[in-house]
Amino acid sequence: MSDFVPTREAGLSRLHAFVPRASRYAEERNYDRPGVPTVSRLSPWLQRRLITEEETCAAVRATHPWNQAEKYLQEVAWRTYWKGWLEHRPGVWRRYGEAVTRLLESPPAGYAAAVRGETGIPGFDDWARELVRTGWLHNHARMWFASIWIFTLRLPWELGADFFWRHLLDGDAAANTLSWRWVAGLHTPGKLYLARADNIARYTEGRYCPEGLLATTAQAVVEPPLEEPGKLWTAEDPRVAPEGPVGLWLHPEDLSVETANLGGLTPAGVLALWPEELASTQQWAGPVVTFTQAALSDGASRAALAWDTECRAERTAEPGEAAVAWARGLGLRTVIALRPMVGPWLDMATEMEASLRRAGIALRWYRREWDTTLFPAARRGFFPFWDAAVRLHLPIDGPAPAPESERQEEFGAVRQTPA
Ligand SMILES: Cc1cc2nc3c(=O)[nH]c(=O)nc-3n(C[C@H](O)[C@H](O)[C@H](O)COP(=O)(O)OP(=O)(O)OC[C@H]3O[C@@H](n4cnc5c(N)ncnc54)[C@H](O)[C@@H]3O)c2cc1C
């Protein structure tokens, strides 16, 4: 049975089991030790917001002094940073998707062997199989894997990101795409991540040592210039109640809606749709689909319970029509939702919004306070964002962190001149 149970209850229980260990996180997190968790392994729950970044940080902060909690809080902040960064540049997600479609028409030599774990590179082959088998990889393994994929096997980063996207239980449009871009040297100009055999041997405690098999020099990947960061959409003010009865639409990007501030609105019904074609268009592996559907059901039952209302859960080929029929059945004038972020659920949401609008029903978008306050700071590099996160949500109660000039964006990153 999978180690990841798609309920909020299971996520909270893992969080509580992890919190006492969080003070050792900074020293242990780089080690990938099978069967001995050195990290929280909370990502599948966080990705669907079965538990939230905010409550995760609060639990760690409530138990440890700031200097012991800092590293963990910072890693959680990376997630919000990536989400906010992609919200400013939705074109990066579209460009990536187009590249995947184009590249898969005629995959390059070496692609099939890489995804089957048949390259002969120690570590890499096992991680490819581990990903498919378990739906999860340690962060350091993800970094090594991505780096070997790009710089040793010389495969397009987009196909590697797509392989992760298909299989990761925590697969996230922002964290996955942008982490691959970070490794490739596309996120921070001149900075890429080159995996080294001695680093792999050290942090896998000798399980793998691909000495002599990895690229030892690399040039950052290059691409045409990106769009300038755009404006963020403006969320509805939860203090202003819509007129008439409202219903709540729920999707797998936020499955603890009852913990968000929706201004005391009382939905007359909850809708949880599963678009039939989504899994095949995204090429999600069976366990990803099963996990997501079960998580959606868990979120929907809790929302219905929280507002003492009915939940309609439905598989449908036409989400827009299904939403209109549901809203009409309940006499709704407005549907409310926490808006999905850039990715496939947002594409579906905007189509649904158009169908509802044609039927004279408004769709009002809300955003969590955490995102509203932090996303504006995610336009540039991580450290200005982190400073904003500390100031707004994670106040320091001990020695201040090092100045920006002394901080490392990640361990092991090497500076290279882009080609
Ligand atoms: C190539 C590559 C692809 C990745 N793809 C994804 C992805 O699709 N989804 C995803 O959630 N994370 C992704 N990550 C980030 C990171 O590897 C995972 O979040 C982390 O390994 C999850 O394990 P954990 O819950 O034990 O993390 P912990 O180390 O315990 O951290 C706690 C939480 O903080 C967040 N977090 C930690 N590190 C990062 C990071 N570097 N970037 C963003 N968020 C972070 C996650 O939500 C995580 O659950 C990727 C990293 C790389 C290098």
The ligand as a Gaussian input file, in Angstrom:
#p B3LYP/6-31G(d) Opt

LIG

0 1
 C       13.727000      18.674000     -10.707000
 C       12.813000      18.920000      -9.535000
 C       11.440000      18.753000      -9.662000
 C       10.588000      19.017000      -8.590000
 N        9.228000      18.844000      -8.748000
 C        8.391000      19.132000      -7.721000
 C        6.981000      18.994000      -7.861000
 O        6.460000      18.651000      -8.921000
 N        6.208000      19.252000      -6.774000
 C        6.732000      19.646000      -5.582000
 O        5.978000      19.870000      -4.627000
 N        8.065000      19.829000      -5.435000
 C        8.902000      19.577000      -6.451000
 N       10.249000      19.735000      -6.280000
 C       10.751000      20.320000      -5.021000
 C       11.155000      19.301000      -3.944000
 O       11.988000      18.329000      -4.481000
 C        9.952000      18.624000      -3.281000
 O        9.004000      19.583000      -2.875000
 C       10.408000      17.855000      -2.042000
 O       11.377000      16.893000      -2.401000
 C        9.214000      17.167000      -1.415000
 O        9.628000      16.379000      -0.346000
 P        9.265000      16.745000       1.145000
 O        7.821000      16.982000       1.283000
 O        9.872000      15.738000       2.022000
 O       10.033000      18.121000       1.311000
 P       10.633000      18.830000       2.598000
 O       12.087000      18.968000       2.374000
 O       10.197000      18.207000       3.855000
 O       10.014000      20.291000       2.473000
 C        8.689000      20.608000       2.946000
 C        7.835000      21.154000       1.829000
 O        8.402000      22.331000       1.289000
 C        8.191000      22.366000      -0.117000
 N        9.498000      22.310000      -0.780000
 C       10.647000      21.801000      -0.294000
 N       11.678000      21.994000      -1.151000
 C       11.146000      22.615000      -2.224000
 C       11.687000      23.098000      -3.437000
 N       12.987000      22.994000      -3.739000
 N       10.843000      23.687000      -4.315000
 C        9.537000      23.830000      -4.041000
 N        8.967000      23.419000      -2.885000
 C        9.762000      22.821000      -1.988000
 C        7.363000      21.164000      -0.485000
 O        6.016000      21.514000      -0.503000
 C        7.681000      20.214000       0.650000
 O        6.666000      19.270000       0.887000
 C       11.129000      19.469000      -7.349000
 C       12.517000      19.632000      -7.234000
 C       13.354000      19.352000      -8.301000
 C       14.840000      19.542000      -8.122000

